Amino acid sequence: MTKKKKIIFLAPYPHGEAPSQRFRFEQYLDMLESNNFDIHFAPFLDSKTWYALYKEGGVLKKITGIIRSFFRRLITIIFIYKYDYVFIHREVSHLGPPIFEFIIAKIFRKPYIYDFDDAIWLANYSESNAKVHRLKAYWKVKYCIKWAGQITVGNSYLANYARSLNNNVIIIPTTIDTLNYHNINTDYNQKIVIGWTGTHTTMRFLDFLVPIIKKLEARYDFEFRVISNQEPKYDLNSLRFIKWERNTEIQDLNQISIGVMPLEQDIWSEGKCGFKCLQYMSLGIPSVVSPVGVNEEIIQHGENGLIATTEIEWEKSLESLIQSIDLRKKIGLQGKETIKSRYSVLAFEKEYLNLFS
């Protein structure tokens, strides 16, 4: 029997918690194991520290958790020579300079695979951690790219940046597991639910949408659902907050009739991989999105989704979907087909296997 080759996945967060990890590589782990690879998953943060880090206060818990994480990571790096392949998602350590990446690449001479799905070389942080965000050392990303043997990114904008530092770049979009997870359809006959999902760090993009929702409230009966880790503070009669839970994520999303993904036109948003949009589409939910970054590659306006820029365009797009079940169904089903053919795990299994050949 052929000896299994060993892959270690070095990631910032615990398994199953962070969307970027879940949909960039975690959903490929079973497939890799079935193809005779021995998988080891090594997060920087443990679950206890992960939950503490994104809450207000608890400074002592955060500090002790980070120290514990660095010690655990050091032990992992000492034994990195045991692995045939090293896959790094975003960063080896949550804070600080790229010391561990340097050790892997320059001391152990491991040509690691480096994966990212946001413009992570730019500062982006939540208010709860604003005071320590400089410890993130965003500048380290360029060195992580330079030292990598292979880079995988989620879209062409990220690829262009990476190629300015390293020629070994391939694009693997953030993909959806349409077989085991996003495998149901929204009910087009249910009460209208306009929905958004995301973390508190991106909820600011909804500010633009609030006055539009308020206008539509005066004319139509619908629910405005926000699925997140923190409750929004918007003054809307239609607002309903649902706390994001891993076990109910698909069921909560599936009750959405119209998905929204507003974004600002800035360099951070240009690097986004359209994940919200992909999730909506995978469940047959028609989406309205801002024409920013990869959204314009995913969406063909009027066919598998709607693109809106101004307040008037957003209002008209949402209103047209509220009024017409036929339009919701037509766009929703076409969106689902787009995911299956272009943005599904099944469509990119070969590319992931090729990374480890």
DRENBA-993992 format. One record per residue (C-alpha): x, y, z. Coordinates in Angstrom, 1 decimal. Each point is the difference from the previous one (the first is absolute). Layout:
<pts>
        x        y        z
        X        Y        Z
...
</pts>
This chain:
<pts>
        x        y        z
      0.0      0.0      0.0
      1.3      3.5     -0.9
      1.1      1.9      3.0
     -2.2      3.0      0.8
      1.5      3.4     -0.5
     -0.4      2.4      2.9
     -1.5      3.5     -0.3
     -0.1      2.5      2.8
     -2.5      2.9     -0.2
      1.1      3.0      2.0
     -2.9      2.4      0.5
     -0.9      2.8      2.4
     -3.2     -1.3      1.4
     -1.6     -3.2      1.4
     -1.5     -2.5     -2.3
     -3.6      0.8     -1.2
     -0.1      3.6      1.3
      1.3      2.4     -2.5
     -1.7      0.3     -3.5
      3.2      0.6     -1.8
      1.5     -3.3      1.2
     -3.2     -2.0     -0.3
     -0.5      0.9     -3.6
      3.6      0.5     -1.2
      1.4     -3.4      1.1
     -1.8     -1.8      2.9
     -2.7     -1.4     -2.2
      2.7     -1.7     -2.2
      1.6     -1.9      3.0
     -2.2     -3.1     -0.3
      0.7     -0.1     -3.7
      3.7      0.1      0.5
     -0.2     -2.7      2.7
     -1.9     -2.2     -2.4
      2.9      0.5     -2.5
      2.6     -1.5      2.3
      1.2      3.1      1.8
      0.5      0.2      3.8
     -1.5      3.3      1.1
      1.1      2.0      3.1
     -1.9      3.2      0.9
      1.9      2.5      2.2
     -1.8      3.3      0.9
      1.9      2.8      1.7
     -2.9      0.9      2.3
     -1.8     -2.6      2.1
     -3.8      0.2      0.4
      0.3      1.7      3.4
      2.2      2.8     -1.2
     -1.9      0.4     -3.3
     -3.2      0.8      1.9
      1.7      2.3      2.4
      1.9      2.0     -2.6
     -3.0      1.5     -1.8
     -1.8      1.1      3.2
      0.4      3.3      1.8
      2.2     -0.2      3.1
      1.5     -3.1      1.4
      3.5      1.3     -0.6
      1.7     -2.6      2.3
     -1.8     -2.9     -1.8
      1.1      1.4     -3.3
      3.6      0.4      1.0
      0.3     -3.4      1.6
     -1.8     -1.6     -2.9
      2.4      1.6     -2.6
      3.1     -1.1      2.1
     -1.4     -3.5      0.1
     -0.6      0.1     -3.8
      3.6      1.1     -0.7
      1.4     -2.8      2.1
     -2.2     -2.6     -1.7
      0.9      1.4     -3.4
      3.8     -0.2      0.8
     -0.3     -3.7      0.9
     -1.8     -0.6     -3.3
      2.7      1.8     -2.0
      2.8     -2.0      1.6
     -1.5     -3.1     -1.4
     -1.0      1.5     -3.4
      2.7     -2.2     -1.7
     -2.3     -3.0      0.4
     -2.4      1.2     -2.6
      0.2     -0.4     -3.8
     -2.1      3.1     -0.6
     -0.6      3.2      2.0
     -3.2      2.0     -0.8
     -0.3      3.5      1.7
     -3.3      1.8      0.0
      0.5      3.8      0.4
      2.7     -0.2      2.8
      1.7     -2.5      2.3
     -0.4      2.2      3.0
     -2.9      2.3      0.7
      2.3      2.9      1.1
      3.5      1.1     -0.6
      2.6     -0.1     -2.8
      0.4     -3.1     -2.3
      2.5     -1.8      2.2
     -1.6     -3.4     -0.3
     -0.3      0.4     -3.8
      3.7      0.9     -0.2
      0.9     -3.1      2.0
     -2.1     -2.3     -2.2
      1.3      1.5     -3.3
      3.6      0.9      0.8
      1.1     -2.3      2.8
     -2.0     -3.2     -0.7
     -0.1      0.9     -3.8
     -3.6     -1.1     -0.3
     -1.6      1.6     -3.2
     -3.4      0.7      1.7
     -3.3      0.6     -1.8
     -1.3      3.5      1.1
     -3.8      0.6     -0.3
     -2.0      3.2      0.6
     -3.4      1.3     -1.0
      0.0      3.7      1.0
      2.3      3.0     -0.4
      1.7     -1.0      3.2
      3.0      2.3     -0.6
     -2.4      2.9      0.8
     -1.0      0.9      3.5
     -3.5     -1.2      0.9
     -1.1     -0.5      3.7
     -2.9      0.1      2.3
     -0.6      2.7      2.6
      0.4     -2.6      2.8
      3.7     -0.4     -1.0
      0.8      3.4     -1.4
      2.6      0.7      2.6
      2.1     -3.0     -0.9
     -0.5     -0.2     -3.7
      3.5      1.1     -0.8
      1.2     -3.3      1.5
     -1.5     -1.7     -3.0
      3.0      1.2     -2.1
     -1.8      0.2     -3.3
      3.3      0.7     -1.7
      1.0     -3.7      0.5
     -2.3     -1.1     -2.8
      2.4      1.0     -2.7
      2.7     -2.2      1.6
     -2.4     -2.9      0.4
     -0.7      0.2     -3.7
      3.7      0.4     -1.0
      1.1     -3.0      1.9
     -2.8     -2.3     -1.1
      0.4     -2.8     -2.5
     -3.5      0.4     -1.2
     -2.7      2.6      0.6
     -3.8     -0.6     -0.3
     -2.4      2.9      0.1
     -3.7      0.5     -0.5
     -0.2      2.5     -2.8
      2.0      1.9     -2.7
      0.5      3.2      2.1
      1.8     -2.0      2.7
      1.9     -2.0     -2.7
      1.3      3.2     -1.6
      1.4      1.2      3.4
      1.6     -3.4      0.7
      1.5     -0.2     -3.5
      1.9      3.3      0.7
      1.9     -2.0      2.6
     -0.1     -3.6     -1.2
     -0.7     -1.6     -3.4
     -1.5     -3.3      1.4
     -3.6      1.2      0.5
     -3.2     -1.8     -0.9
     -3.6      1.1      0.5
     -2.3     -2.4      1.9
     -3.3      1.8      0.8
     -1.6     -0.4      3.3
     -2.2     -3.0     -0.6
     -3.3     -1.4      1.3
     -0.6     -3.7      1.0
     -3.2     -0.5     -2.0
      0.0     -3.7      0.7
      0.1     -0.3      3.8
     -0.8      3.5      1.3
     -1.6      2.6     -2.2
     -2.3     -2.6     -1.5
     -3.5      1.3      0.4
     -2.2      2.6     -1.7
     -1.7      3.1      1.4
     -3.8      0.0      0.0
     -1.1      2.6     -2.5
     -3.6      0.0      1.4
      1.0      1.0      3.6
     -0.4      3.4      1.5
      2.6      2.4     -1.5
      3.2      0.1      2.0
      2.8      2.4     -1.1
      3.1     -1.4      1.6
      3.7      0.7      0.7
      2.6     -2.2      1.7
      3.4      0.9      1.2
      2.1      0.9      3.0
     -0.1      3.3      2.0
      3.2      1.2     -1.8
     -1.9      0.3     -3.3
     -3.4      1.0      1.3
      0.9      3.7     -0.6
     -0.8     -0.7     -3.7
     -3.7     -0.3      1.0
     -0.1      3.7      1.1
     -0.5      0.9     -3.7
     -3.0     -2.3     -0.3
     -1.9      1.0      3.2
     -1.8      3.1     -1.5
     -0.9     -2.1     -3.1
     -1.5     -2.7      2.2
     -1.9      2.7      1.9
     -1.6      1.3     -3.2
     -1.0     -3.5     -1.1
     -1.5     -0.7      3.5
     -2.6      2.7     -0.7
     -1.2     -1.9     -3.1
      0.5     -3.7      0.6
     -0.2     -2.6      2.7
      3.3     -1.8      0.4
      2.6     -1.0      2.5
      3.6      1.4     -0.1
      2.1     -2.7      1.5
      3.6      0.4      1.2
      1.9     -3.1      0.8
      3.2      0.9      1.9
      2.0     -0.5      3.1
     -1.1      3.4      1.4
     -3.4      1.7      0.0
     -0.4      3.1     -2.2
     -1.4      3.2      1.4
     -2.1      1.2     -2.9
     -3.4      1.7      0.5
     -2.0     -2.2     -2.4
     -3.4     -1.5      0.7
      0.7     -3.0     -2.3
      3.4     -0.8      1.7
      0.5     -3.5      1.4
      3.3     -1.0      1.4
      1.1     -3.7      0.0
      3.2     -0.9      1.7
      2.3     -2.0     -2.3
      0.2     -3.6      1.0
      2.0     -2.6     -1.9
     -2.7     -2.7      0.5
     -2.8      2.2     -1.3
      1.8      2.1     -2.6
     -1.5     -1.6     -3.1
     -3.6     -0.1      1.4
      0.2      3.6      1.0
      1.4      1.1     -3.4
     -2.6     -2.2     -1.8
     -2.8      2.1      1.3
      1.3      3.1     -1.8
     -1.9      1.0     -3.2
      2.4      2.7     -1.2
      3.7      0.2      1.0
      1.8      3.3      0.2
      3.7      0.7     -0.2
      0.7      3.8      0.0
      3.7      1.0     -0.1
      1.9      3.3     -0.1
      2.3      0.7     -3.0
      3.3     -0.2      1.8
      3.2     -2.0     -0.3
     -1.0     -2.3      2.9
     -3.3     -0.9     -1.7
      1.7     -0.6     -3.3
      1.7     -3.0      1.6
     -3.2     -1.6      1.3
     -0.8     -3.4     -1.6
     -3.8      0.4     -0.1
     -0.7     -2.6      2.6
     -3.3      1.3      1.2
     -1.2      0.1     -3.6
      1.2     -3.5     -0.6
     -1.8     -1.3      3.1
     -3.3      1.6     -1.1
      0.3     -1.3     -3.5
      0.8     -3.6      1.1
     -3.4     -0.1      1.7
     -1.9      1.4     -3.0
     -0.4      3.4      1.7
      0.0      2.9     -2.4
      2.6      2.6      1.0
      0.5      3.8     -0.4
      3.7      1.0      0.2
      2.3      3.0     -0.4
      2.1     -0.1     -3.1
      3.2     -0.2      2.0
      2.9     -2.4     -0.6
     -0.8     -3.6     -0.9
     -3.8      0.6      0.2
      0.1      1.2     -3.6
      1.6     -3.3     -1.1
     -2.6     -2.1      2.0
     -3.1      1.9     -1.0
     -1.5      0.5     -3.5
     -2.5      2.7      0.7
     -3.6     -1.1     -0.5
      0.9     -3.6     -0.5
      1.5     -1.6      3.2
     -0.2      3.1      2.2
     -0.5      3.8      0.0
      2.7      2.7      0.3
     -0.8      3.3      1.6
      2.2      3.1      0.7
     -2.2      3.0      0.9
     -2.8      0.1      2.6
     -2.5      0.2     -2.8
      1.4     -3.1     -1.7
      0.0     -1.9      3.3
     -3.6      1.0      0.8
     -1.2     -0.9     -3.5
      1.8     -3.4      0.0
     -1.3     -1.0      3.4
     -3.5      1.2     -0.9
      0.0     -2.0     -3.3
      0.9     -3.2      1.9
     -2.5      0.7      2.8
     -2.8      0.4     -2.6
      0.8     -3.0     -2.2
      0.2     -3.6      1.1
      0.8     -1.0     -3.6
      3.0      2.3     -0.1
      1.3     -1.3      3.4
     -0.3     -3.5     -1.2
      1.6      0.6     -3.4
      3.0      1.8      1.4
      0.3     -2.3      3.0
      0.1     -3.2     -2.0
      2.4      1.5     -2.5
      2.3      1.0      2.8
     -0.1     -3.5      1.4
      1.2     -1.3     -3.3
      2.8      2.5     -0.1
      1.3     -1.3      3.4
     -0.1     -3.6     -1.1
      1.9      0.6     -3.2
      2.5      2.7      1.1
      0.2      0.4      3.8
     -0.6     -3.5      1.5
      2.4     -2.3      1.9
     -0.6     -2.6     -2.7
      1.1      2.4     -2.7
      3.3      0.6      1.7
      1.0     -3.3      1.6
      2.5     -0.7     -2.8
      1.7      3.4      0.6
      0.3     -0.7      3.7
      1.5     -3.5     -0.6
      2.5      1.5     -2.4
      1.4      2.3      2.7
      1.3     -3.1      1.8
      1.4     -1.9     -3.0
</pts>
